Amino acid sequence: MPPYSACVSNVTNLIPEPFRRALGEFRAMRWRDNLSIDEIGSPQRIAPHSLAIAGELAVGGEAVSSGRLILLHDPSGNPAWQGTFRLVTYVRAAVELEMVADPLLPDVAWSWLTDALEHCGCEAHELAGTVTASYGRSFGEMEGEPDSAEVELRSSWTPGLDRDHPLTDHLNAWQDLLGIVAGEPPLPAGVALLRAR
């Protein structure tokens, strides 16, 4: 993975210390073995400083979930965020066909996020987001392709970041979320998930 770079407007050597610390925590993050992470272009107009990554979780060489995570920082603060940092994400995964018809799926998917944040000890407030469940059927030249179902979670929150509450907690919650939506929950070291044949 290439080294992270801050998207800073005008003067690149004037990176605020809190954002520089967050960048260091990004660089030091230990991701799951089956999760590939790449830095991608980040928004330039929402905040003076930003960083964005894309992640894809694979099992047996096949992608089972994907997502993006964007860190925004405005040293002056943002009234809508109620803070100087904001995390924005979307996570997507295929699900069983019957799940998309379950009216509880959006509530359950939202709880995957809030539970991951809580489990990782994240300081987070001003949570907002949507859950979309979709069903697809192919026609014409694509007829015969299996029906598909997908859940997508789009969310943002204001992380409470300081020396006692690192960004690493939120990065761990995000990678856990990528696993949970795909039915690949985080497991303790040395423990493997048994699969039905």
C-alpha positions in Angstrom: 0.0 0.0 0.0 1.4 3.4 -0.9 2.2 5.9 1.8 -0.8 8.1 2.7 -0.7 11.7 1.6 -2.8 14.6 3.0 -5.0 16.5 0.6 -4.2 19.9 1.8 -5.3 23.1 0.0 -2.5 25.5 -1.0 0.3 25.0 1.5 1.1 21.4 2.1 3.6 22.0 5.0 1.0 23.6 7.2 -0.8 20.4 8.3 -2.4 20.9 11.7 -1.0 18.7 14.4 -4.3 16.8 15.1 -4.6 15.8 11.4 -0.9 14.9 11.2 -1.4 12.6 14.2 -4.5 11.0 12.5 -2.4 10.4 9.4 0.2 8.7 11.5 -2.4 6.4 13.0 -3.6 5.6 9.5 -0.1 4.6 8.5 0.4 2.5 11.6 -3.0 0.7 11.2 -2.8 -3.2 11.1 -5.5 -4.3 8.8 -7.0 -7.8 8.6 -5.0 -10.2 6.4 -7.9 -10.6 3.9 -8.6 -6.9 3.6 -6.9 -4.9 0.9 -6.7 -1.1 1.4 -5.8 1.6 -1.2 -5.7 5.3 -0.8 -8.0 7.1 -3.2 -8.8 10.7 -4.2 -10.6 12.5 -1.4 -13.0 15.5 -1.5 -11.3 18.8 -1.9 -14.1 21.3 -1.1 -15.8 19.9 2.0 -12.8 20.4 4.4 -9.3 21.9 4.1 -7.8 18.5 5.0 -9.0 15.1 4.0 -7.9 11.5 3.4 -9.9 8.7 1.7 -9.3 4.9 1.4 -11.1 2.1 -0.3 -11.3 -1.4 1.1 -12.2 -4.8 -0.2 -12.6 -7.9 2.0 -12.0 -11.2 0.2 -12.7 -14.8 1.3 -11.2 -17.6 -0.8 -10.0 -15.0 -3.3 -13.5 -13.7 -3.9 -14.6 -10.2 -2.8 -17.4 -10.4 -0.2 -17.7 -6.7 0.8 -16.3 -3.4 -0.1 -16.4 0.2 1.1 -14.8 3.6 1.4 -13.8 5.7 4.4 -13.1 9.4 4.3 -11.6 11.4 7.1 -12.4 15.2 6.9 -10.7 17.8 9.1 -11.5 21.5 9.5 -9.4 23.1 12.2 -12.1 25.9 12.5 -14.8 23.4 13.2 -18.0 22.7 11.4 -21.4 23.5 13.1 -23.0 20.5 11.3 -20.3 18.1 12.6 -20.2 19.6 16.1 -16.4 19.1 15.9 -13.3 19.5 13.8 -13.3 15.9 12.4 -15.8 13.9 10.4 -15.8 10.3 9.2 -17.9 9.4 6.2 -18.3 5.9 4.8 -20.2 3.5 2.7 -20.1 -0.3 3.0 -21.7 -2.7 0.6 -22.1 -6.5 0.6 -24.2 -9.2 -1.1 -26.8 -10.8 1.1 -29.1 -13.8 0.9 -32.2 -13.0 -1.3 -34.7 -13.5 1.5 -32.9 -10.9 3.6 -33.8 -7.9 1.4 -37.5 -8.6 2.0 -37.1 -8.5 5.8 -38.3 -5.1 7.0 -35.9 -5.4 10.0 -32.8 -5.5 7.7 -32.2 -1.7 7.8 -32.4 -1.6 11.6 -30.1 -4.6 11.9 -27.6 -3.2 9.4 -27.6 0.1 11.3 -26.9 -1.8 14.5 -23.9 -3.4 12.9 -22.3 0.1 12.7 -23.3 1.2 16.1 -22.3 -2.1 17.7 -18.9 -2.0 15.9 -18.2 1.6 17.2 -19.2 0.6 20.7 -17.2 -2.6 20.7 -14.1 -0.8 19.6 -14.5 1.9 22.3 -15.0 4.7 19.8 -15.9 8.2 20.9 -18.5 9.1 18.3 -21.5 11.5 18.1 -23.7 13.1 15.5 -24.3 9.8 13.7 -26.3 10.0 10.5 -26.9 7.6 7.7 -29.1 5.4 5.5 -29.4 1.7 4.8 -30.5 0.5 1.4 -31.5 -3.1 0.6 -31.8 -3.9 -3.2 -32.8 -6.8 -5.3 -31.7 -7.4 -8.8 -33.0 -9.7 -11.6 -31.4 -9.9 -15.1 -33.2 -9.8 -18.4 -32.4 -9.9 -22.2 -28.9 -11.0 -23.0 -28.2 -11.3 -19.2 -31.2 -13.6 -18.6 -30.1 -16.7 -16.8 -27.8 -14.8 -14.4 -28.7 -15.5 -10.8 -30.8 -13.0 -8.9 -28.8 -10.8 -6.6 -29.4 -9.0 -3.3 -27.3 -6.4 -1.7 -27.2 -4.2 1.4 -25.5 -0.8 1.5 -24.8 1.3 4.5 -23.9 5.0 4.1 -23.1 6.8 7.3 -21.1 9.6 8.9 -20.2 10.5 12.4 -18.0 12.9 14.4 -15.2 11.1 16.1 -13.9 12.4 19.4 -10.1 12.3 18.6 -7.3 13.2 20.9 -4.3 11.5 22.4 -6.4 9.3 24.6 -9.0 8.4 21.8 -7.1 7.5 18.7 -8.4 7.2 15.2 -7.2 3.6 15.3 -10.4 2.7 17.2 -12.6 4.0 14.4 -10.5 2.2 11.8 -10.9 -1.0 13.7 -14.6 -0.5 13.9 -14.8 0.2 10.1 -12.9 -3.0 9.2 -15.1 -5.0 11.6 -18.1 -3.5 9.9 -16.8 -4.7 6.5 -16.6 -8.2 7.9 -19.9 -8.2 9.7 -21.9 -7.1 6.6 -20.4 -10.0 4.7 -21.0 -12.5 7.4 -17.3 -12.5 8.3 -17.2 -11.2 11.8 -13.9 -10.4 13.5 -12.4 -13.3 15.3 -9.7 -13.5 18.0 -6.2 -14.4 16.9 -5.8 -18.1 16.2 -9.6 -18.7 15.8 -11.0 -19.8 12.4 -14.6 -19.6 11.2 -16.0 -23.1 10.4 -18.1 -23.1 7.2 -20.9 -25.4 6.1 -19.9 -27.7 3.2 
